[in-house]
Amino acid sequence: MKKNMGTRDRTIRIVTAVVLALLYFTDTVSGTLGWVFIIIAAVFLLTSLVGYCPLYSLLGITTNRKR
């Protein structure tokens, strides 16, 4: 797997994951929407840590400047 996510993209995803998790854990959002937020946050965090997004590969997108 080649990395297809740049630093800025990874940072935005991590910040978004933290915000979504905080909304859930502070009970601002609960129920089904809360679980959706947690799942999205987990996916964003995982793809950011790995540096690879499967959806980007399917669409032929890369935000990584190094090739």
Buried (B, 14 or more C-beta within 10 A) or exposed (E): EEBBBBEEBBEBBBEBBEEBBEBBEEEEBEEEEBEEBBEBBEBBBEBBEEBBBEEBEEEEEBBBEEE
